[in-house]
């Protein structure tokens, strides 16, 4: 494990492998970098792979604020420190919003974006405030339990489900609430964030019952690649790691063939 001091806060990350392009993995709400471990391990033999623990999660320092905009700037700081950009950002769930915000604020660091079953829809960010209030009032992540249980498909193993429950429900309440702070304000920015992402290679991977809206996202984009993985829950990348890894490898080909990147001054390195 390596770490970087970002404004007085220790941000932990794993950095292994070599070869361009670099993959930067961003976990979702109340998770940690281990959520992307299968893909990290599978790809580091061919590409440089970086997996980050956002503030208050994994081995990163417990610190507020930890909202998506702050997280985007933390990830950008790590990329700049490691001099590994521009990179492919791979964000699961809330991590997808972090990736979109990072691309908006630091476009020079981003080659392409992969969203993993992210809550991208016309009402982006709406109702998150209700979840924040419930977690803050309870002082625990117990209000997230119903949400967590909704992530599982019928037949999912208890070992797998316990792994997700432990990771998400074990998150400190103030961090879980803090990760959603400001999300309600993203609704007005949704089209701009998606439009900026669509100027580069852009892929969305969906669970069998997406928490986002693939049809709406398709209507807002011209070049988006969408890949559903049937029979999977929200953590599709843990249920079907080989398929997910294959899609990420295919996305590298998309990046290599995209003529728009050179016009934006971006290259594989």
N, C-alpha and C positions, 0 to 999 in steps of 0.2 A: 504494500500500500504506500502511495505517495500522497503528499498534501501540499497545498498552497495557501498562504495567508492572503485573503482577499478582504481588504478593509478591516483587518483585525479579526477576521473569522477564518478558521481552518477548514478548508474544503478538501476532502479526501477523494482520491481517485485511483483506479488501476490503469496502468499504461504498459501494454505489452505488444509485441509483434513489430513488424516493419513492413513497408510497402505502401504504395499509394493506390487509392485514396485512403485517408484516415477515417475510421468510423468513430463517432462519439455517441455513446449510448446514454440516454436520459430516462430515468425511471419515473413512475407516476406517483399519484397521491399516496402518502403514507408508506411508500415502499422504499427500497434501497437498491444499490447497483447490482445486487445478486439476482434481481429479476431478469437481467439480460445475460446471466452467466453462460447459458448454453451457446448463445450466438457469439459472445465474446471469445469463448474457448474454441469454437469452430472456425472463426475467421482470423484469429491472430496469427495463424500460420502463413497467411498470405497478405494481410493488411495490418497496419498499425491500428490498434483498438484501445479506446479510452472509455472507461465506464465511471461515471461520477456519482458520488453520494451527495445529494442536495442537502442544504442546511438542516441540521437536526436529525438527519437520517444516517444509518450505517455508522461509519467512522468519522463523519464530518461533525463539526462543533455544533452544539445546541445553541442556536442564535436566531433572533428575530430582527428584522422582518425576513420572511422566507416565501413571499408571494412569487408568482410566476415571473414577474418582471425582474425581481431581484435574482431569482434563480437563473434567468437568461443571462444576466450580466456576470454572475459567478461562473457559469459555464464558458462564457466568452473569455473571461480572464484566464481560465485554465488553458483554453486553446491558444491564446496569445502567449502565455508563459511557456508552453511546450513548443511553440512555433510549428504547430501541426495543421494549421489551416491553409487554404479552405478545406473543410471536412464535410463528410456526410453526417447529418444529424439524424439519429434514430430515437424518436420519443414515444414512449408508451403512455396512453391515456393523458393525464395532465402534462406529462413530459412532452407530448406533442404540441401543446400550447406554448410550453417553454421554448421549443424549437422554432415555432413560428415567430415568437417575440424576439428571439435571438437573431433570426434572419432579418427581421425588420430593423433592428437597432444596429446590427453588425453584419451587413450583407457580404462584406469582404471575407468573412470567416466561413461562409457556407457554400458548398458545392451543390448540395441537394438535400431534400428533406424526406424522411419516411415517418409517417404518422401511424402509430399502432393503436387501433381501436380508440381513437381520441374523441372527445365530446364535441366534434365540429358539426355545427348545425346553425340554422338561422337564428336561434335564440341563444347563441354561444354565451355561456357564463350565467344565464338566468337560473335562479333558484339555488345557486351555490351559497348565497348569503344565508338562506334558511339552514343549510347544513352547518355553516360556520357557527351560527347562533346556537344550534343544538349541541354541538361539541363543546363550545365554550361554557354553556350552561351546565352540562353534565360534568365537565372537568375530566372526562375520559373520552376515548374513541368509541365507546359503546354505541352511540347513535349511528356509527358507520356499519354496524353489524349487518343490518338488512341490506345495505348496498353491497357489502362484501359477498353475502350469500347469493345475491342476484348475479354474480360474476361466474357462477359455476353451472355447467351443463349437466344434464342427467347422466349418471354413470361415471362422473369424475371420481377419481380415487380419493379416499379420505386422507391419505398421506399428503397428496397435492393440496387438498383444501385446507388441511391444518397448516401447511407451509404458508399459504396466503393469509389465513386468519392470523397466525402468529406475527407475520411481518406487518400487516396493516393495523390490526387492533393493538399491537404493541407499540405503535407510534405515540410519542408524547402528544397529549391533547392540544397543547398550544401550537405545536408544529403542524399537526394535521389541519387545524383551523387556519393557521397562518399561510399554509400552502394554497388555500383557496381565497385568501384576501385579495380583493381587487378584481376577481374574475368576473363579477357582475358588470364591470365597466368594459369588458372586452366585446360585448355585443355590438357596440357602435364601431368597433375596429375590425370586425370579422372579415368583411369583404376586402379591406386593404391588406390584412395579414395574408389572406389566401391568395390574393392577386399577386403579392410580392413573391410568395412561394412558387406560384405557377410560372414564373419567369425563369425557373430553374427546373432540373429534374425533380419530380414530385410524385410520391407514391403514398397511397393509404392502404394499409392492411387491416381487414375487418374480421371480427369474430362472427360467429353464425347469427347472433342477434346484436348488431352493432349498437354501441351507446351514442354514436354520432348518426349523421344522416347522409349516407352515400349518394342518394339521388340529388339532394340539395347541393352537396359539394360538387357533384358532376356538373350541375347547371352553372356553377360559378367559375368553372375552369375550362381551359382549352386543351391542356396537355397532361392532366392528371392521369396517373395509372392507378387503378383500384384492383385490389386482390383480396377477395374473401377466402377465408379458410373454413370450410363447412365443418360442423360438428364440434367447434371449439367455443370456449367461453372467453371472457374478457382477457385472460392471460393466455392467449393463443400461442404465444412464443414459448411458454413452458409446456403446454399440452402437445404442440406439434413443432418441436424445435428444428427438426430437419427441414420441414417445409419452409419455415420462417427464414432459416439461413439460406436456403436456395433462392428465395425471393430477394434477399439482400444481395446475394451474388449477382443475380440478374439485374438488379438496380445499378450495380457498378457498370454494367454494359450500357445502360441508359445514359449514365453520366459521361462515359467515354465517347458516346456517339452524339452528344448534344452540342450542336454548333453555337448555341446561344451563350455558352459559358465563356468562350474566348472573347466574344464581343463585350462581356462584362469584366474582362480582365481576370478571369478565374481559370485555373488550370489544375490538373491532377498533381502537379509537383514532380 
